Amino acid sequence: MNPTNTTNQYYYAFGAHYQFIEKKKKPIDVCYEVGFENLSHFSYAFKKHFGYAPTALIGQTSSQ
């Protein structure tokens, strides 16, 4: 795995999930914060990586 893929996985796993669950942020906000410029591309990449859309995390809390 190259460094770019490793960095992307870090952002997905720790950045995106943390922002959705702990900070209750919207997908558009997380998209820009983790370095994407396009919400559609972010959603596609997120779903490809995790197997579900980022909107599936909206409203979840860390205790669930």
PERAWO-V218407 format. One record per backbone hydrogen bond with DSSP energy under -1.0 kcal/mol. CO is the residue of the C=O (numbers start at 1). NH is the residue of the N-H. If there is no record, write none. Layout:
CO_NH ; CO_NH
This chain:
2_6 ; 3_7 ; 4_8 ; 5_9 ; 6_10 ; 7_11 ; 8_12 ; 9_13 ; 10_14 ; 10_15 ; 11_16 ; 12_17 ; 15_19 ; 16_20 ; 17_21 ; 18_22 ; 18_23 ; 19_25 ; 26_30 ; 27_31 ; 28_32 ; 29_33 ; 30_34 ; 31_36 ; 32_35 ; 38_42 ; 39_43 ; 40_44 ; 41_45 ; 42_46 ; 43_47 ; 44_48 ; 45_49 ; 46_50 ; 47_51 ; 53_56 ; 54_57 ; 57_60 ; 61_64
